[in-house]
Amino acid sequence: MKKLRVFFDGACPLCRKEISLYQSADHAKAIDWHDVSSAQREEMLPLPRQTLLARFHVQTPDGQLVSGARGFIAMWRQLPNWNRLATICSLPGLPPLLELAYRGFLWLRPAIQRAFR
């Protein structure tokens, strides 16, 4: 059975902490977690490593790539106690607003990473 694949930047302290929270909720092992900051064969990745490091991406079991806020929603849908948040965040009009907030975070991310280090 294919699983949702989550690609994350394990070299980012903030990202690592957040993903750790999600991993601890993945009791059913419904997600394949991929730290793209570590050396792995580039040809095994669905996108170039730098693209995957630049923002959050997931790959659905049918192979579709989803990024940003919609990627988080797809991941939350797979996790107990997070799937309610996915349902709420999927309400009409909310995904584009969440994407704007996520892009704001990406703009601030370098400063936040420096503070975490």
Beta strands, then each sheet from edge to edge (+ up, - down):
strand 1: 4-8
strand 2: 31-35
strand 3: 57-59
strand 4: 65-67
sheet 1: 2+ 1+ 3- 4+
end
